[in-house]
Amino acid sequence: MPIELDSTGHRTRATSEPRRNWSIGMKPQYPFLAGALLGIVFVLLLGCAVLYQFGGAGNALRYLQGYNYVVYPTKVDVGEGTRGQRRTTTVTVRNLSFSPIRVVGAVTTCNCLTPTGLPLTIPPRRAEELTLTIYLDSANGQVEQLATILIDDGQMQRAPVVITGRWNEEQPAH
């Protein structure tokens, strides 16, 4: 196909199709694609911001519901051990707010469950682990205890965590 030049010396197409010049007011053939692409980019950027600021969409939702913290997991199984054995686990307390919060204590249902490392100050938008130790001893071989974690975020809040475990008289198989 021969190359033709217009009056300004620029190449032109050697077809009967008119030249498309977007700057003169012609509109693209598929304008919805540009809008859809912008929408996808916006959602991705929003998702990245939520992940960075809150650690996930669930935490962002809790923050929008008025909570300044999240404790997870709320139910922990320490597994099986021998009777009288102590088992240790951790729960994570995440500060969703823009100011520090304090984990000031924990109320437990018996002396067989003890928290360590309290009080604990958690900086804004950070998470810290709280260690809980449970003593495996009960009449039926099943242990289930409640630890209510006390969090000071300007008001005294309570976050329940259930710790379960089992014991037997013999050594557990590894």
Backbone hydrogen bonds in HBPLUS format (Angstrom, degrees):
<---DONOR---> <-ACCEPTOR-->    atom                        ^
c    i                          cat <-CA-CA->   ^        H-A-AA   ^      H-
h    n   atom  resd res      DA  || num        DHA   H-A  angle D-A-AA Bond
n    s   type  num  typ     dist DA aas  dist angle  dist       angle   num
A0012-THR N   A0004-GLU O   2.74 MM   8  5.36 146.3  1.85 156.0 153.6     1
A0006-ASP N   A0010-HIS O   2.89 MM   4  5.63 156.1  1.95 156.0 162.6     2
A0009-GLY N   A0006-ASP O   3.06 MM   3  5.35 161.4  2.10 111.7 117.7     3
A0024-ILE N   A0021-ASN O   3.21 MM   3  5.92 170.1  2.22 121.9 125.0     4
A0033-LEU N   A0030-TYR O   3.25 MM   3  5.81 147.5  2.36 112.6 120.3     5
A0036-ALA N   A0032-PHE O   2.86 MM   4  6.04 157.2  1.91 149.1 155.8     6
A0037-LEU N   A0033-LEU O   2.88 MM   4  5.99 159.0  1.93 146.4 152.2     7
A0038-LEU N   A0034-ALA O   2.98 MM   4  6.19 158.4  2.03 145.8 151.6     8
A0039-GLY N   A0035-GLY O   2.93 MM   4  6.12 152.7  2.01 143.9 151.8     9
A0040-ILE N   A0036-ALA O   2.93 MM   4  6.20 155.9  1.99 149.8 155.7    10
A0041-VAL N   A0037-LEU O   3.02 MM   4  6.24 163.8  2.04 150.7 154.9    11
A0042-PHE N   A0038-LEU O   2.94 MM   4  6.11 156.8  1.99 146.4 153.0    12
A0043-VAL N   A0039-GLY O   2.99 MM   4  6.21 161.9  2.02 150.3 154.4    13
A0044-LEU N   A0040-ILE O   2.98 MM   4  6.19 161.2  2.02 151.4 156.7    14
A0045-LEU N   A0041-VAL O   2.96 MM   4  6.16 160.4  1.99 150.1 155.3    15
A0046-LEU N   A0042-PHE O   2.89 MM   4  6.08 158.7  1.94 150.2 156.5    16
A0047-GLY N   A0043-VAL O   2.86 MM   4  6.03 156.5  1.92 147.5 154.1    17
A0048-CYS N   A0044-LEU O   2.97 MM   4  6.22 155.5  2.03 146.9 153.2    18
A0049-ALA N   A0045-LEU O   2.98 MM   4  6.23 155.1  2.05 146.3 153.0    19
A0050-VAL N   A0046-LEU O   2.95 MM   4  6.20 159.1  1.99 151.4 156.6    20
A0051-LEU N   A0047-GLY O   2.95 MM   4  6.11 162.0  1.99 148.5 153.7    21
A0052-TYR N   A0048-CYS O   2.93 MM   4  6.06 157.9  1.97 146.1 152.2    22
A0053-GLN N   A0049-ALA O   2.89 MM   4  5.97 167.9  1.91 151.6 155.2    23
A0054-PHE N   A0050-VAL O   2.89 MM   4  5.64 163.5  1.91 147.2 152.6    24
A0055-GLY N   A0051-LEU O   2.97 MM   4  4.60 137.7  2.16 116.0 125.4    25
A0060-ALA N   A0056-GLY O   3.15 MM   4  6.45 155.1  2.22 145.1 152.4    26
A0061-LEU N   A0057-ALA O   2.93 MM   4  6.18 153.0  2.01 147.7 154.8    27
A0062-ARG N   A0058-GLY O   3.01 MM   4  6.32 155.0  2.08 144.4 150.9    28
A0063-TYR N   A0059-ASN O   2.97 MM   4  6.23 154.5  2.03 147.4 154.3    29
A0064-LEU N   A0060-ALA O   2.97 MM   4  6.26 154.3  2.04 146.8 153.6    30
A0065-GLN N   A0061-LEU O   2.97 MM   4  6.22 131.2  2.21 139.8 153.5    31
A0065-GLN N   A0062-ARG O   3.09 MM   3  4.94 129.8  2.36  91.1 105.1    32
A0067-TYR N   A0062-ARG O   3.04 MM   5  5.53 161.3  2.07 152.5 146.6    33
A0066-GLY N   A0063-TYR O   3.03 MM   3  5.21 159.4  2.07 105.8 111.8    34
A0096-LEU N   A0068-ASN O   2.81 MM  28  4.95 157.5  1.86 127.8 132.4    35
A0070-VAL N   A0094-ARG O   2.98 MM  24  5.27 138.1  2.16 140.9 151.2    36
A0094-ARG N   A0070-VAL O   2.83 MM  24  5.27 171.6  1.84 162.7 164.4    37
A0072-TYR N   A0092-THR O   2.95 MM  20  5.38 158.7  2.00 151.0 158.0    38
A0092-THR N   A0072-TYR O   2.78 MM  20  5.38 169.2  1.80 159.2 158.4    39
A0162-VAL N   A0074-THR O   2.87 MM  88  6.20 163.1  1.90 147.2 147.6    40
A0076-VAL N   A0162-VAL O   2.82 MM  86  6.25 161.7  1.85 165.3 171.7    41
A0164-THR N   A0076-VAL O   2.80 MM  88  6.20 161.7  1.83 162.0 167.4    42
A0078-VAL N   A0164-THR O   2.81 MM  86  6.19 165.0  1.83 168.0 163.3    43
A0166-ARG N   A0079-GLY O   2.99 MM  87  6.21 157.0  2.04 151.4 151.5    44
A0081-GLY N   A0166-ARG O   2.91 MM  85  6.36 147.6  2.02 141.8 150.7    45
A0168-ASN N   A0081-GLY O   2.99 MM  87  6.53 141.4  2.14 150.3 160.7    46
A0085-GLN N   A0082-THR O   3.08 MM   3  5.57 159.1  2.12 137.6 137.9    47
A0084-GLY N   A0136-LEU O   2.63 MM  52  5.18 171.0  1.63 166.4 163.4    48
A0136-LEU N   A0085-GLN O   2.82 MM  51  5.44 173.9  1.83 168.4 166.6    49
A0087-ARG N   A0134-ILE O   2.86 MM  47  5.39 163.1  1.89 158.2 162.5    50
A0134-ILE N   A0087-ARG O   2.85 MM  47  5.39 165.8  1.87 160.9 162.3    51
A0089-THR N   A0132-LEU O   2.89 MM  43  5.44 160.1  1.93 160.0 166.7    52
A0132-LEU N   A0089-THR O   2.85 MM  43  5.44 169.8  1.86 156.3 159.3    53
A0091-VAL N   A0130-LEU O   2.95 MM  39  5.34 153.8  2.02 147.1 155.0    54
A0130-LEU N   A0091-VAL O   2.75 MM  39  5.34 166.6  1.77 164.5 169.2    55
A0093-VAL N   A0128-GLU O   2.86 MM  35  5.55 171.0  1.87 170.6 172.3    56
A0128-GLU N   A0093-VAL O   3.02 MM  35  5.55 158.2  2.07 147.5 151.0    57
A0095-ASN N   A0126-ARG O   2.80 MM  31  5.52 169.7  1.81 174.2 170.8    58
A0101-ILE N   A0122-ILE O   3.11 MM  21  5.42 157.3  2.16 148.3 153.5    59
A0122-ILE N   A0101-ILE O   2.80 MM  21  5.42 171.3  1.81 163.0 166.1    60
A0102-ARG N   A0152-ASP O   3.07 MM  50  5.13 165.8  2.09 138.7 143.2    61
A0152-ASP N   A0102-ARG O   2.70 MM  50  5.13 167.8  1.72 163.2 165.4    62
A0103-VAL N   A0120-LEU O   2.70 MM  17  4.99 166.2  1.72 155.4 158.7    63
A0120-LEU N   A0103-VAL O   2.89 MM  17  4.99 156.2  1.95 139.7 147.8    64
A0104-VAL N   A0150-LEU O   2.94 MM  46  5.75 136.5  2.13 146.2 158.6    65
A0150-LEU N   A0105-GLY O   2.83 MM  45  5.19 173.5  1.84 140.2 141.5    66
A0107-VAL N   A0148-THR O   2.86 MM  41  5.05 158.9  1.91 143.7 144.9    67
A0148-THR N   A0107-VAL O   2.74 MM  41  5.05 173.9  1.74 154.9 156.3    68
A0109-THR N   A0146-LEU O   3.14 MM  37  5.64 134.5  2.36 153.3 163.5    69
A0113-LEU N   A0110-CYS O   3.47 MM   3  6.18 169.5  2.48 116.9 117.9    70
A0135-TYR N   A0112-CYS O   2.73 MM  23  4.87 143.4  1.86 141.8 152.9    71
A0114-THR N   A0133-THR O   2.83 MM  19  5.27 162.9  1.86 153.3 158.3    72
A0133-THR N   A0114-THR O   2.84 MM  19  5.27 164.9  1.86 149.7 154.6    73
A0116-THR N   A0131-THR O   2.98 MM  15  5.57 151.7  2.07 154.6 156.5    74
A0167-TRP N   A0141-GLY O   2.92 MM  26  5.05 149.6  2.01 140.7 145.9    75
A0143-VAL N   A0165-GLY O   2.83 MM  22  5.09 166.6  1.84 154.4 150.7    76
A0165-GLY N   A0143-VAL O   2.88 MM  22  5.09 141.1  2.03 146.1 147.3    77
A0145-GLN N   A0163-ILE O   2.84 MM  18  5.32 164.2  1.87 156.4 160.4    78
A0163-ILE N   A0145-GLN O   2.81 MM  18  5.32 168.0  1.83 161.8 165.6    79
A0147-ALA N   A0161-VAL O   2.81 MM  14  5.21 171.3  1.81 162.1 165.1    80
A0161-VAL N   A0147-ALA O   2.80 MM  14  5.21 142.0  1.94 145.5 158.2    81
A0149-ILE N   A0159-ALA O   2.84 MM  10  5.00 162.0  1.87 144.5 138.4    82
A0159-ALA N   A0149-ILE O   2.88 MM  10  5.00 151.4  1.96 140.3 149.3    83
A0151-ILE N   A0157-GLN O   2.90 MM   6  5.01 165.0  1.93 138.4 143.4    84
A0157-GLN N   A0151-ILE O   2.72 MM   6  5.01 173.6  1.73 156.2 158.4    85
A0153-ASP N   A0155-GLN O   3.13 MM   2  5.29 159.4  2.17 150.6 146.6    86
